[in-house]
Amino acid sequence: MILLLSQGLTVPIRQLVAGTREIQRGNFQVKSLVRSRDEIGWLARSFNEMAEGLALKEKYRSVLNKVSDKRVAEELMKGEVSLGWRPAISASCSVTSAALPH
């Protein structure tokens, strides 16, 4: 019983660790298998969403580098330049335990 429980935790966590190494290498196409609806499953879904977001940002960065001056592209990516009438917006996100599914 304990062996099954420990494998249920260690296998998904090892997969997430391997996924983070792939992200470090620049592979944003990596996905984690979502096996459950508990905190580990929530973590795997969040990891997948993060990887998708990073892939999209990398795509935008690549396009900007191809179509604009490198300095302008860097300023846009940092939020130092605004396009049009809206000011550049900086956003942050934090997760509290209240945001986790129960």
mmCIF file of the C-alpha atoms, coordinates in Angstrom:
data_MODEL
# 
_entry.id   MODEL 
# 
loop_
_atom_site.group_PDB 
_atom_site.id 
_atom_site.type_symbol 
_atom_site.label_atom_id 
_atom_site.label_alt_id 
_atom_site.label_comp_id 
_atom_site.label_asym_id 
_atom_site.label_entity_id 
_atom_site.label_seq_id 
_atom_site.pdbx_PDB_ins_code 
_atom_site.Cartn_x 
_atom_site.Cartn_y 
_atom_site.Cartn_z 
_atom_site.occupancy 
_atom_site.B_iso_or_equiv 
_atom_site.pdbx_formal_charge 
_atom_site.auth_seq_id 
_atom_site.auth_comp_id 
_atom_site.auth_asym_id 
_atom_site.auth_atom_id 
_atom_site.pdbx_PDB_model_num 
ATOM 1   C CA . MET A 1 1   ? 0.000  0.000  0.000   1.00 0.00 ? 1   MET A CA 1 
ATOM 2   C CA . ILE A 1 2   ? 2.733  2.469  0.990   1.00 0.00 ? 2   ILE A CA 1 
ATOM 3   C CA . LEU A 1 3   ? 4.739  1.537  -2.113  1.00 0.00 ? 3   LEU A CA 1 
ATOM 4   C CA . LEU A 1 4   ? 1.786  2.370  -4.382  1.00 0.00 ? 4   LEU A CA 1 
ATOM 5   C CA . LEU A 1 5   ? 1.213  5.658  -2.595  1.00 0.00 ? 5   LEU A CA 1 
ATOM 6   C CA . SER A 1 6   ? 4.868  6.663  -2.819  1.00 0.00 ? 6   SER A CA 1 
ATOM 7   C CA . GLN A 1 7   ? 4.993  5.788  -6.544  1.00 0.00 ? 7   GLN A CA 1 
ATOM 8   C CA . GLY A 1 8   ? 1.844  7.853  -7.041  1.00 0.00 ? 8   GLY A CA 1 
ATOM 9   C CA . LEU A 1 9   ? 3.796  10.841 -5.756  1.00 0.00 ? 9   LEU A CA 1 
ATOM 10  C CA . THR A 1 10  ? 7.321  10.222 -6.994  1.00 0.00 ? 10  THR A CA 1 
ATOM 11  C CA . VAL A 1 11  ? 6.560  9.316  -10.613 1.00 0.00 ? 11  VAL A CA 1 
ATOM 12  C CA . PRO A 1 12  ? 4.619  12.532 -11.421 1.00 0.00 ? 12  PRO A CA 1 
ATOM 13  C CA . ILE A 1 13  ? 7.136  14.655 -9.522  1.00 0.00 ? 13  ILE A CA 1 
ATOM 14  C CA . ARG A 1 14  ? 10.036 13.067 -11.416 1.00 0.00 ? 14  ARG A CA 1 
ATOM 15  C CA . GLN A 1 15  ? 8.220  13.790 -14.671 1.00 0.00 ? 15  GLN A CA 1 
ATOM 16  C CA . LEU A 1 16  ? 7.786  17.429 -13.647 1.00 0.00 ? 16  LEU A CA 1 
ATOM 17  C CA . VAL A 1 17  ? 11.489 17.668 -12.775 1.00 0.00 ? 17  VAL A CA 1 
ATOM 18  C CA . ALA A 1 18  ? 12.374 16.230 -16.192 1.00 0.00 ? 18  ALA A CA 1 
ATOM 19  C CA . GLY A 1 19  ? 9.968  18.713 -17.789 1.00 0.00 ? 19  GLY A CA 1 
ATOM 20  C CA . THR A 1 20  ? 11.600 21.652 -16.038 1.00 0.00 ? 20  THR A CA 1 
ATOM 21  C CA . ARG A 1 21  ? 14.973 20.502 -17.377 1.00 0.00 ? 21  ARG A CA 1 
ATOM 22  C CA . GLU A 1 22  ? 13.508 20.491 -20.889 1.00 0.00 ? 22  GLU A CA 1 
ATOM 23  C CA . ILE A 1 23  ? 12.162 24.015 -20.350 1.00 0.00 ? 23  ILE A CA 1 
ATOM 24  C CA . GLN A 1 24  ? 15.669 25.056 -19.220 1.00 0.00 ? 24  GLN A CA 1 
ATOM 25  C CA . ARG A 1 25  ? 17.033 23.685 -22.500 1.00 0.00 ? 25  ARG A CA 1 
ATOM 26  C CA . GLY A 1 26  ? 14.498 25.753 -24.460 1.00 0.00 ? 26  GLY A CA 1 
ATOM 27  C CA . ASN A 1 27  ? 12.056 22.946 -25.261 1.00 0.00 ? 27  ASN A CA 1 
ATOM 28  C CA . PHE A 1 28  ? 8.731  24.626 -24.544 1.00 0.00 ? 28  PHE A CA 1 
ATOM 29  C CA . GLN A 1 29  ? 6.751  21.844 -26.249 1.00 0.00 ? 29  GLN A CA 1 
ATOM 30  C CA . VAL A 1 30  ? 7.197  19.517 -23.269 1.00 0.00 ? 30  VAL A CA 1 
ATOM 31  C CA . LYS A 1 31  ? 4.001  18.372 -21.538 1.00 0.00 ? 31  LYS A CA 1 
ATOM 32  C CA . SER A 1 32  ? 3.350  16.678 -18.225 1.00 0.00 ? 32  SER A CA 1 
ATOM 33  C CA . LEU A 1 33  ? 0.804  13.896 -18.040 1.00 0.00 ? 33  LEU A CA 1 
ATOM 34  C CA . VAL A 1 34  ? -2.138 14.910 -15.835 1.00 0.00 ? 34  VAL A CA 1 
ATOM 35  C CA . ARG A 1 35  ? -3.059 11.755 -13.928 1.00 0.00 ? 35  ARG A CA 1 
ATOM 36  C CA . SER A 1 36  ? -5.218 12.983 -11.082 1.00 0.00 ? 36  SER A CA 1 
ATOM 37  C CA . ARG A 1 37  ? -7.443 15.754 -9.791  1.00 0.00 ? 37  ARG A CA 1 
ATOM 38  C CA . ASP A 1 38  ? -5.447 16.369 -6.618  1.00 0.00 ? 38  ASP A CA 1 
ATOM 39  C CA . GLU A 1 39  ? -2.641 18.851 -5.976  1.00 0.00 ? 39  GLU A CA 1 
ATOM 40  C CA . ILE A 1 40  ? -0.201 16.850 -8.105  1.00 0.00 ? 40  ILE A CA 1 
ATOM 41  C CA . GLY A 1 41  ? -2.652 16.919 -11.012 1.00 0.00 ? 41  GLY A CA 1 
ATOM 42  C CA . TRP A 1 42  ? -3.185 20.644 -10.481 1.00 0.00 ? 42  TRP A CA 1 
ATOM 43  C CA . LEU A 1 43  ? 0.585  21.137 -10.528 1.00 0.00 ? 43  LEU A CA 1 
ATOM 44  C CA . ALA A 1 44  ? 0.889  19.152 -13.782 1.00 0.00 ? 44  ALA A CA 1 
ATOM 45  C CA . ARG A 1 45  ? -1.879 21.233 -15.426 1.00 0.00 ? 45  ARG A CA 1 
ATOM 46  C CA . SER A 1 46  ? -0.205 24.437 -14.253 1.00 0.00 ? 46  SER A CA 1 
ATOM 47  C CA . PHE A 1 47  ? 3.128  23.220 -15.621 1.00 0.00 ? 47  PHE A CA 1 
ATOM 48  C CA . ASN A 1 48  ? 1.508  22.567 -19.019 1.00 0.00 ? 48  ASN A CA 1 
ATOM 49  C CA . GLU A 1 49  ? -0.086 26.027 -19.052 1.00 0.00 ? 49  GLU A CA 1 
ATOM 50  C CA . MET A 1 50  ? 3.258  27.584 -18.163 1.00 0.00 ? 50  MET A CA 1 
ATOM 51  C CA . ALA A 1 51  ? 5.009  25.680 -20.969 1.00 0.00 ? 51  ALA A CA 1 
ATOM 52  C CA . GLU A 1 52  ? 2.355  26.816 -23.462 1.00 0.00 ? 52  GLU A CA 1 
ATOM 53  C CA . GLY A 1 53  ? 2.743  30.435 -22.322 1.00 0.00 ? 53  GLY A CA 1 
ATOM 54  C CA . LEU A 1 54  ? 6.527  30.264 -22.635 1.00 0.00 ? 54  LEU A CA 1 
ATOM 55  C CA . ALA A 1 55  ? 6.224  28.740 -26.119 1.00 0.00 ? 55  ALA A CA 1 
ATOM 56  C CA . LEU A 1 56  ? 3.936  31.588 -27.186 1.00 0.00 ? 56  LEU A CA 1 
ATOM 57  C CA . LYS A 1 57  ? 6.270  34.228 -25.741 1.00 0.00 ? 57  LYS A CA 1 
ATOM 58  C CA . GLU A 1 58  ? 9.210  32.628 -27.538 1.00 0.00 ? 58  GLU A CA 1 
ATOM 59  C CA . LYS A 1 59  ? 7.235  32.697 -30.791 1.00 0.00 ? 59  LYS A CA 1 
ATOM 60  C CA . TYR A 1 60  ? 6.446  36.400 -30.306 1.00 0.00 ? 60  TYR A CA 1 
ATOM 61  C CA . ARG A 1 61  ? 10.073 37.140 -29.486 1.00 0.00 ? 61  ARG A CA 1 
ATOM 62  C CA . SER A 1 62  ? 11.217 35.324 -32.604 1.00 0.00 ? 62  SER A CA 1 
ATOM 63  C CA . VAL A 1 63  ? 8.775  37.227 -34.813 1.00 0.00 ? 63  VAL A CA 1 
ATOM 64  C CA . LEU A 1 64  ? 9.729  40.569 -33.247 1.00 0.00 ? 64  LEU A CA 1 
ATOM 65  C CA . ASN A 1 65  ? 13.406 39.870 -33.864 1.00 0.00 ? 65  ASN A CA 1 
ATOM 66  C CA . LYS A 1 66  ? 12.674 39.132 -37.513 1.00 0.00 ? 66  LYS A CA 1 
ATOM 67  C CA . VAL A 1 67  ? 10.524 42.184 -38.238 1.00 0.00 ? 67  VAL A CA 1 
ATOM 68  C CA . SER A 1 68  ? 11.949 44.935 -36.065 1.00 0.00 ? 68  SER A CA 1 
ATOM 69  C CA . ASP A 1 69  ? 15.076 46.554 -34.824 1.00 0.00 ? 69  ASP A CA 1 
ATOM 70  C CA . LYS A 1 70  ? 16.577 44.389 -32.067 1.00 0.00 ? 70  LYS A CA 1 
ATOM 71  C CA . ARG A 1 71  ? 16.650 47.302 -29.611 1.00 0.00 ? 71  ARG A CA 1 
ATOM 72  C CA . VAL A 1 72  ? 12.956 48.074 -30.207 1.00 0.00 ? 72  VAL A CA 1 
ATOM 73  C CA . ALA A 1 73  ? 12.070 44.385 -29.826 1.00 0.00 ? 73  ALA A CA 1 
ATOM 74  C CA . GLU A 1 74  ? 13.928 44.222 -26.493 1.00 0.00 ? 74  GLU A CA 1 
ATOM 75  C CA . GLU A 1 75  ? 12.166 47.366 -25.239 1.00 0.00 ? 75  GLU A CA 1 
ATOM 76  C CA . LEU A 1 76  ? 8.789  45.947 -26.241 1.00 0.00 ? 76  LEU A CA 1 
ATOM 77  C CA . MET A 1 77  ? 9.520  42.662 -24.480 1.00 0.00 ? 77  MET A CA 1 
ATOM 78  C CA . LYS A 1 78  ? 10.528 44.512 -21.297 1.00 0.00 ? 78  LYS A CA 1 
ATOM 79  C CA . GLY A 1 79  ? 7.377  46.636 -21.440 1.00 0.00 ? 79  GLY A CA 1 
ATOM 80  C CA . GLU A 1 80  ? 9.413  49.834 -21.795 1.00 0.00 ? 80  GLU A CA 1 
ATOM 81  C CA . VAL A 1 81  ? 7.643  50.880 -25.002 1.00 0.00 ? 81  VAL A CA 1 
ATOM 82  C CA . SER A 1 82  ? 3.933  51.106 -25.553 1.00 0.00 ? 82  SER A CA 1 
ATOM 83  C CA . LEU A 1 83  ? 2.234  50.665 -28.894 1.00 0.00 ? 83  LEU A CA 1 
ATOM 84  C CA . GLY A 1 84  ? -0.618 53.052 -29.587 1.00 0.00 ? 84  GLY A CA 1 
ATOM 85  C CA . TRP A 1 85  ? -2.375 55.138 -26.963 1.00 0.00 ? 85  TRP A CA 1 
ATOM 86  C CA . ARG A 1 86  ? -2.299 52.641 -24.075 1.00 0.00 ? 86  ARG A CA 1 
ATOM 87  C CA . PRO A 1 87  ? 0.535  52.821 -21.559 1.00 0.00 ? 87  PRO A CA 1 
ATOM 88  C CA . ALA A 1 88  ? 2.718  49.784 -21.015 1.00 0.00 ? 88  ALA A CA 1 
ATOM 89  C CA . ILE A 1 89  ? 1.241  47.575 -18.319 1.00 0.00 ? 89  ILE A CA 1 
ATOM 90  C CA . SER A 1 90  ? 3.208  45.493 -15.885 1.00 0.00 ? 90  SER A CA 1 
ATOM 91  C CA . ALA A 1 91  ? 1.403  42.601 -14.240 1.00 0.00 ? 91  ALA A CA 1 
ATOM 92  C CA . SER A 1 92  ? 2.337  40.094 -11.619 1.00 0.00 ? 92  SER A CA 1 
ATOM 93  C CA . CYS A 1 93  ? 0.605  37.018 -10.314 1.00 0.00 ? 93  CYS A CA 1 
ATOM 94  C CA . SER A 1 94  ? 0.755  35.271 -6.992  1.00 0.00 ? 94  SER A CA 1 
ATOM 95  C CA . VAL A 1 95  ? -0.969 32.111 -5.898  1.00 0.00 ? 95  VAL A CA 1 
ATOM 96  C CA . THR A 1 96  ? -2.196 31.595 -2.393  1.00 0.00 ? 96  THR A CA 1 
ATOM 97  C CA . SER A 1 97  ? -3.429 28.410 -0.816  1.00 0.00 ? 97  SER A CA 1 
ATOM 98  C CA . ALA A 1 98  ? -6.968 29.791 -1.152  1.00 0.00 ? 98  ALA A CA 1 
ATOM 99  C CA . ALA A 1 99  ? -6.592 29.605 -4.947  1.00 0.00 ? 99  ALA A CA 1 
ATOM 100 C CA . LEU A 1 100 ? -5.816 25.893 -4.881  1.00 0.00 ? 100 LEU A CA 1 
ATOM 101 C CA . PRO A 1 101 ? -8.642 23.443 -5.525  1.00 0.00 ? 101 PRO A CA 1 
ATOM 102 C CA . HIS A 1 102 ? -9.845 21.647 -2.397  1.00 0.00 ? 102 HIS A CA 1 
# 
